[in-house]
């Protein structure tokens, strides 16, 4: 499994989000990065697919 994010794919996703959604997503990502270990982060990401 490849855990690297495709930057162009990520930028494309971000360009489709409105500012409110983008801010909420960044806030959640920041919270996750500060409060969970790597394995928990990957579980959370894969659960939301």
C-alpha positions in Angstrom: 0.0 0.0 0.0 1.3 3.4 -0.9 0.8 6.0 1.9 2.3 8.9 -0.1 -0.1 11.6 -1.1 -0.2 12.5 -4.8 0.3 16.3 -4.5 -1.6 17.1 -7.7 -4.5 14.9 -6.6 -4.5 16.7 -3.2 -4.4 20.1 -4.8 -7.2 19.2 -7.1 -9.3 18.1 -4.1 -8.5 21.3 -2.2 -9.4 23.5 -5.2 -12.9 22.0 -5.2 -13.5 22.8 -1.5 -15.0 26.1 -0.3 -13.1 28.1 2.4 -15.3 26.9 5.3 -14.8 23.2 4.4 -11.1 23.7 3.8 -10.6 25.4 7.2 -12.5 22.6 9.0 -10.4 20.0 7.2 -7.2 21.7 8.1 -8.3 22.1 11.7 -9.2 18.4 11.9 -5.9 17.4 10.3 -3.9 19.5 12.7 -5.8 18.0 15.7 -5.1 14.5 14.4 -1.4 15.1 13.9 -1.0 16.6 17.4 -3.0 13.9 19.2 -2.6 10.5 17.5 0.2 8.2 16.6 1.0 7.2 13.0 -1.0 4.0 13.1 -4.1 5.7 14.4 -3.8 8.4 11.7 -3.7 5.7 8.9 -6.6 3.9 10.4 -8.6 7.1 10.5 -7.7 8.0 6.9 -8.6 4.5 5.6 -11.8 4.4 7.5 -13.0 7.5 5.7 -12.4 6.2 2.2 
